[in-house]
Amino acid sequence: MTNVKIDDRGRILIPQEIREAIHMESEEVLNLVLEDDTILLRRLRHKKTQKKDSLLVLLESPMHVDPKKLKGIDLEEIENKMWLP
């Protein structure tokens, strides 16, 4: 068991040896559960195992497209090929 101290802003520090033991990284989201006088922190999901929707990945890192190159593209034709059998 490890004792930790709450700072003046209500924060606690999870000791490095504990973070390393479970491969915890910064910015991970934890679920906090209060049961009587017990506070339980649960890891929602390890960062490396989180899967993002491919559309979200594309939206987060858009590529530059030259509008001049788009003029010759028939978007309706592409859409029909993608969605219609």
Chimera marker file (.cmm) of the C-alpha trace (Angstrom):
<marker_set name="trace">
<marker id="1" x="0.000" y="0.000" z="0.000" r="1" g="1" b="0" radius="0.5"/>
<marker id="2" x="1.219" y="3.498" z="-0.829" r="1" g="1" b="0" radius="0.5"/>
<marker id="3" x="0.169" y="6.708" z="0.881" r="1" g="1" b="0" radius="0.5"/>
<marker id="4" x="-0.363" y="9.834" z="-1.190" r="1" g="1" b="0" radius="0.5"/>
<marker id="5" x="-1.130" y="13.412" z="-0.233" r="1" g="1" b="0" radius="0.5"/>
<marker id="6" x="-3.840" y="15.651" z="-1.708" r="1" g="1" b="0" radius="0.5"/>
<marker id="7" x="-2.460" y="19.041" z="-2.770" r="1" g="1" b="0" radius="0.5"/>
<marker id="8" x="-4.210" y="22.393" z="-2.243" r="1" g="1" b="0" radius="0.5"/>
<marker id="9" x="-6.009" y="22.013" z="-5.601" r="1" g="1" b="0" radius="0.5"/>
<marker id="10" x="-7.417" y="18.564" z="-4.740" r="1" g="1" b="0" radius="0.5"/>
<marker id="11" x="-4.958" y="16.615" z="-6.903" r="1" g="1" b="0" radius="0.5"/>
<marker id="12" x="-3.093" y="13.443" z="-6.045" r="1" g="1" b="0" radius="0.5"/>
<marker id="13" x="-0.011" y="12.031" z="-7.717" r="1" g="1" b="0" radius="0.5"/>
<marker id="14" x="-0.033" y="8.375" z="-8.705" r="1" g="1" b="0" radius="0.5"/>
<marker id="15" x="3.488" y="7.183" z="-7.854" r="1" g="1" b="0" radius="0.5"/>
<marker id="16" x="5.784" y="6.426" z="-10.762" r="1" g="1" b="0" radius="0.5"/>
<marker id="17" x="6.327" y="2.784" z="-9.758" r="1" g="1" b="0" radius="0.5"/>
<marker id="18" x="2.557" y="2.188" z="-9.902" r="1" g="1" b="0" radius="0.5"/>
<marker id="19" x="2.198" y="3.956" z="-13.273" r="1" g="1" b="0" radius="0.5"/>
<marker id="20" x="5.090" y="1.954" z="-14.686" r="1" g="1" b="0" radius="0.5"/>
<marker id="21" x="3.756" y="-1.339" z="-13.301" r="1" g="1" b="0" radius="0.5"/>
<marker id="22" x="0.523" y="-0.970" z="-15.273" r="1" g="1" b="0" radius="0.5"/>
<marker id="23" x="2.090" y="0.940" z="-18.218" r="1" g="1" b="0" radius="0.5"/>
<marker id="24" x="-0.017" y="4.033" z="-17.537" r="1" g="1" b="0" radius="0.5"/>
<marker id="25" x="0.673" y="7.061" z="-19.696" r="1" g="1" b="0" radius="0.5"/>
<marker id="26" x="-0.163" y="10.722" z="-19.268" r="1" g="1" b="0" radius="0.5"/>
<marker id="27" x="-3.554" y="11.924" z="-20.521" r="1" g="1" b="0" radius="0.5"/>
<marker id="28" x="-5.220" y="8.572" z="-19.833" r="1" g="1" b="0" radius="0.5"/>
<marker id="29" x="-8.779" y="8.822" z="-18.578" r="1" g="1" b="0" radius="0.5"/>
<marker id="30" x="-9.697" y="7.193" z="-15.286" r="1" g="1" b="0" radius="0.5"/>
<marker id="31" x="-13.113" y="6.446" z="-13.873" r="1" g="1" b="0" radius="0.5"/>
<marker id="32" x="-13.535" y="7.616" z="-10.276" r="1" g="1" b="0" radius="0.5"/>
<marker id="33" x="-15.955" y="5.647" z="-8.081" r="1" g="1" b="0" radius="0.5"/>
<marker id="34" x="-16.940" y="6.709" z="-4.575" r="1" g="1" b="0" radius="0.5"/>
<marker id="35" x="-18.157" y="3.964" z="-2.221" r="1" g="1" b="0" radius="0.5"/>
<marker id="36" x="-18.697" y="5.099" z="1.377" r="1" g="1" b="0" radius="0.5"/>
<marker id="37" x="-15.242" y="6.360" z="2.440" r="1" g="1" b="0" radius="0.5"/>
<marker id="38" x="-13.384" y="4.621" z="-0.396" r="1" g="1" b="0" radius="0.5"/>
<marker id="39" x="-12.294" y="6.193" z="-3.674" r="1" g="1" b="0" radius="0.5"/>
<marker id="40" x="-11.585" y="3.722" z="-6.463" r="1" g="1" b="0" radius="0.5"/>
<marker id="41" x="-9.817" y="4.721" z="-9.676" r="1" g="1" b="0" radius="0.5"/>
<marker id="42" x="-10.434" y="2.476" z="-12.660" r="1" g="1" b="0" radius="0.5"/>
<marker id="43" x="-8.685" y="2.671" z="-15.957" r="1" g="1" b="0" radius="0.5"/>
<marker id="44" x="-11.188" y="3.030" z="-18.756" r="1" g="1" b="0" radius="0.5"/>
<marker id="45" x="-8.937" y="1.570" z="-21.406" r="1" g="1" b="0" radius="0.5"/>
<marker id="46" x="-5.238" y="1.456" z="-22.072" r="1" g="1" b="0" radius="0.5"/>
<marker id="47" x="-4.294" y="4.169" z="-24.556" r="1" g="1" b="0" radius="0.5"/>
<marker id="48" x="-2.531" y="1.747" z="-26.911" r="1" g="1" b="0" radius="0.5"/>
<marker id="49" x="-5.603" y="-0.468" z="-27.166" r="1" g="1" b="0" radius="0.5"/>
<marker id="50" x="-8.019" y="2.357" z="-27.878" r="1" g="1" b="0" radius="0.5"/>
<marker id="51" x="-9.304" y="2.197" z="-31.405" r="1" g="1" b="0" radius="0.5"/>
<marker id="52" x="-10.538" y="5.277" z="-33.179" r="1" g="1" b="0" radius="0.5"/>
<marker id="53" x="-13.065" y="5.334" z="-35.937" r="1" g="1" b="0" radius="0.5"/>
<marker id="54" x="-11.197" y="5.733" z="-39.231" r="1" g="1" b="0" radius="0.5"/>
<marker id="55" x="-13.253" y="8.822" z="-40.091" r="1" g="1" b="0" radius="0.5"/>
<marker id="56" x="-12.182" y="10.462" z="-36.825" r="1" g="1" b="0" radius="0.5"/>
<marker id="57" x="-8.553" y="9.721" z="-37.617" r="1" g="1" b="0" radius="0.5"/>
<marker id="58" x="-8.926" y="11.413" z="-41.008" r="1" g="1" b="0" radius="0.5"/>
<marker id="59" x="-10.718" y="14.416" z="-39.540" r="1" g="1" b="0" radius="0.5"/>
<marker id="60" x="-8.064" y="14.879" z="-36.869" r="1" g="1" b="0" radius="0.5"/>
<marker id="61" x="-5.265" y="15.030" z="-39.429" r="1" g="1" b="0" radius="0.5"/>
<marker id="62" x="-6.691" y="16.382" z="-42.682" r="1" g="1" b="0" radius="0.5"/>
<marker id="63" x="-4.468" y="16.418" z="-45.736" r="1" g="1" b="0" radius="0.5"/>
<marker id="64" x="-4.115" y="19.418" z="-47.974" r="1" g="1" b="0" radius="0.5"/>
<marker id="65" x="-5.858" y="18.977" z="-51.316" r="1" g="1" b="0" radius="0.5"/>
<marker id="66" x="-5.252" y="21.333" z="-54.197" r="1" g="1" b="0" radius="0.5"/>
<marker id="67" x="-8.699" y="22.546" z="-55.386" r="1" g="1" b="0" radius="0.5"/>
<marker id="68" x="-7.422" y="22.674" z="-58.982" r="1" g="1" b="0" radius="0.5"/>
<marker id="69" x="-6.932" y="18.903" z="-58.925" r="1" g="1" b="0" radius="0.5"/>
<marker id="70" x="-10.508" y="18.382" z="-57.741" r="1" g="1" b="0" radius="0.5"/>
<marker id="71" x="-12.076" y="19.996" z="-60.825" r="1" g="1" b="0" radius="0.5"/>
<marker id="72" x="-11.641" y="16.902" z="-62.983" r="1" g="1" b="0" radius="0.5"/>
<marker id="73" x="-13.059" y="14.498" z="-60.402" r="1" g="1" b="0" radius="0.5"/>
<marker id="74" x="-16.656" y="13.331" z="-60.736" r="1" g="1" b="0" radius="0.5"/>
<marker id="75" x="-17.696" y="12.963" z="-57.095" r="1" g="1" b="0" radius="0.5"/>
<marker id="76" x="-21.117" y="11.584" z="-58.007" r="1" g="1" b="0" radius="0.5"/>
<marker id="77" x="-19.511" y="8.770" z="-59.994" r="1" g="1" b="0" radius="0.5"/>
<marker id="78" x="-17.204" y="7.934" z="-57.093" r="1" g="1" b="0" radius="0.5"/>
<marker id="79" x="-20.133" y="7.973" z="-54.666" r="1" g="1" b="0" radius="0.5"/>
<marker id="80" x="-22.153" y="5.635" z="-56.897" r="1" g="1" b="0" radius="0.5"/>
<marker id="81" x="-19.242" y="3.190" z="-57.102" r="1" g="1" b="0" radius="0.5"/>
<marker id="82" x="-18.846" y="3.218" z="-53.337" r="1" g="1" b="0" radius="0.5"/>
<marker id="83" x="-22.476" y="2.870" z="-52.275" r="1" g="1" b="0" radius="0.5"/>
<marker id="84" x="-24.356" y="1.206" z="-55.067" r="1" g="1" b="0" radius="0.5"/>
<marker id="85" x="-23.907" y="-2.481" z="-55.929" r="1" g="1" b="0" radius="0.5"/>
<link id1="1" id2="2" r="1" g="1" b="0" radius="0.2"/>
<link id1="2" id2="3" r="1" g="1" b="0" radius="0.2"/>
<link id1="3" id2="4" r="1" g="1" b="0" radius="0.2"/>
<link id1="4" id2="5" r="1" g="1" b="0" radius="0.2"/>
<link id1="5" id2="6" r="1" g="1" b="0" radius="0.2"/>
<link id1="6" id2="7" r="1" g="1" b="0" radius="0.2"/>
<link id1="7" id2="8" r="1" g="1" b="0" radius="0.2"/>
<link id1="8" id2="9" r="1" g="1" b="0" radius="0.2"/>
<link id1="9" id2="10" r="1" g="1" b="0" radius="0.2"/>
<link id1="10" id2="11" r="1" g="1" b="0" radius="0.2"/>
<link id1="11" id2="12" r="1" g="1" b="0" radius="0.2"/>
<link id1="12" id2="13" r="1" g="1" b="0" radius="0.2"/>
<link id1="13" id2="14" r="1" g="1" b="0" radius="0.2"/>
<link id1="14" id2="15" r="1" g="1" b="0" radius="0.2"/>
<link id1="15" id2="16" r="1" g="1" b="0" radius="0.2"/>
<link id1="16" id2="17" r="1" g="1" b="0" radius="0.2"/>
<link id1="17" id2="18" r="1" g="1" b="0" radius="0.2"/>
<link id1="18" id2="19" r="1" g="1" b="0" radius="0.2"/>
<link id1="19" id2="20" r="1" g="1" b="0" radius="0.2"/>
<link id1="20" id2="21" r="1" g="1" b="0" radius="0.2"/>
<link id1="21" id2="22" r="1" g="1" b="0" radius="0.2"/>
<link id1="22" id2="23" r="1" g="1" b="0" radius="0.2"/>
<link id1="23" id2="24" r="1" g="1" b="0" radius="0.2"/>
<link id1="24" id2="25" r="1" g="1" b="0" radius="0.2"/>
<link id1="25" id2="26" r="1" g="1" b="0" radius="0.2"/>
<link id1="26" id2="27" r="1" g="1" b="0" radius="0.2"/>
<link id1="27" id2="28" r="1" g="1" b="0" radius="0.2"/>
<link id1="28" id2="29" r="1" g="1" b="0" radius="0.2"/>
<link id1="29" id2="30" r="1" g="1" b="0" radius="0.2"/>
<link id1="30" id2="31" r="1" g="1" b="0" radius="0.2"/>
<link id1="31" id2="32" r="1" g="1" b="0" radius="0.2"/>
<link id1="32" id2="33" r="1" g="1" b="0" radius="0.2"/>
<link id1="33" id2="34" r="1" g="1" b="0" radius="0.2"/>
<link id1="34" id2="35" r="1" g="1" b="0" radius="0.2"/>
<link id1="35" id2="36" r="1" g="1" b="0" radius="0.2"/>
<link id1="36" id2="37" r="1" g="1" b="0" radius="0.2"/>
<link id1="37" id2="38" r="1" g="1" b="0" radius="0.2"/>
<link id1="38" id2="39" r="1" g="1" b="0" radius="0.2"/>
<link id1="39" id2="40" r="1" g="1" b="0" radius="0.2"/>
<link id1="40" id2="41" r="1" g="1" b="0" radius="0.2"/>
<link id1="41" id2="42" r="1" g="1" b="0" radius="0.2"/>
<link id1="42" id2="43" r="1" g="1" b="0" radius="0.2"/>
<link id1="43" id2="44" r="1" g="1" b="0" radius="0.2"/>
<link id1="44" id2="45" r="1" g="1" b="0" radius="0.2"/>
<link id1="45" id2="46" r="1" g="1" b="0" radius="0.2"/>
<link id1="46" id2="47" r="1" g="1" b="0" radius="0.2"/>
<link id1="47" id2="48" r="1" g="1" b="0" radius="0.2"/>
<link id1="48" id2="49" r="1" g="1" b="0" radius="0.2"/>
<link id1="49" id2="50" r="1" g="1" b="0" radius="0.2"/>
<link id1="50" id2="51" r="1" g="1" b="0" radius="0.2"/>
<link id1="51" id2="52" r="1" g="1" b="0" radius="0.2"/>
<link id1="52" id2="53" r="1" g="1" b="0" radius="0.2"/>
<link id1="53" id2="54" r="1" g="1" b="0" radius="0.2"/>
<link id1="54" id2="55" r="1" g="1" b="0" radius="0.2"/>
<link id1="55" id2="56" r="1" g="1" b="0" radius="0.2"/>
<link id1="56" id2="57" r="1" g="1" b="0" radius="0.2"/>
<link id1="57" id2="58" r="1" g="1" b="0" radius="0.2"/>
<link id1="58" id2="59" r="1" g="1" b="0" radius="0.2"/>
<link id1="59" id2="60" r="1" g="1" b="0" radius="0.2"/>
<link id1="60" id2="61" r="1" g="1" b="0" radius="0.2"/>
<link id1="61" id2="62" r="1" g="1" b="0" radius="0.2"/>
<link id1="62" id2="63" r="1" g="1" b="0" radius="0.2"/>
<link id1="63" id2="64" r="1" g="1" b="0" radius="0.2"/>
<link id1="64" id2="65" r="1" g="1" b="0" radius="0.2"/>
<link id1="65" id2="66" r="1" g="1" b="0" radius="0.2"/>
<link id1="66" id2="67" r="1" g="1" b="0" radius="0.2"/>
<link id1="67" id2="68" r="1" g="1" b="0" radius="0.2"/>
<link id1="68" id2="69" r="1" g="1" b="0" radius="0.2"/>
<link id1="69" id2="70" r="1" g="1" b="0" radius="0.2"/>
<link id1="70" id2="71" r="1" g="1" b="0" radius="0.2"/>
<link id1="71" id2="72" r="1" g="1" b="0" radius="0.2"/>
<link id1="72" id2="73" r="1" g="1" b="0" radius="0.2"/>
<link id1="73" id2="74" r="1" g="1" b="0" radius="0.2"/>
<link id1="74" id2="75" r="1" g="1" b="0" radius="0.2"/>
<link id1="75" id2="76" r="1" g="1" b="0" radius="0.2"/>
<link id1="76" id2="77" r="1" g="1" b="0" radius="0.2"/>
<link id1="77" id2="78" r="1" g="1" b="0" radius="0.2"/>
<link id1="78" id2="79" r="1" g="1" b="0" radius="0.2"/>
<link id1="79" id2="80" r="1" g="1" b="0" radius="0.2"/>
<link id1="80" id2="81" r="1" g="1" b="0" radius="0.2"/>
<link id1="81" id2="82" r="1" g="1" b="0" radius="0.2"/>
<link id1="82" id2="83" r="1" g="1" b="0" radius="0.2"/>
<link id1="83" id2="84" r="1" g="1" b="0" radius="0.2"/>
<link id1="84" id2="85" r="1" g="1" b="0" radius="0.2"/>
</marker_set>
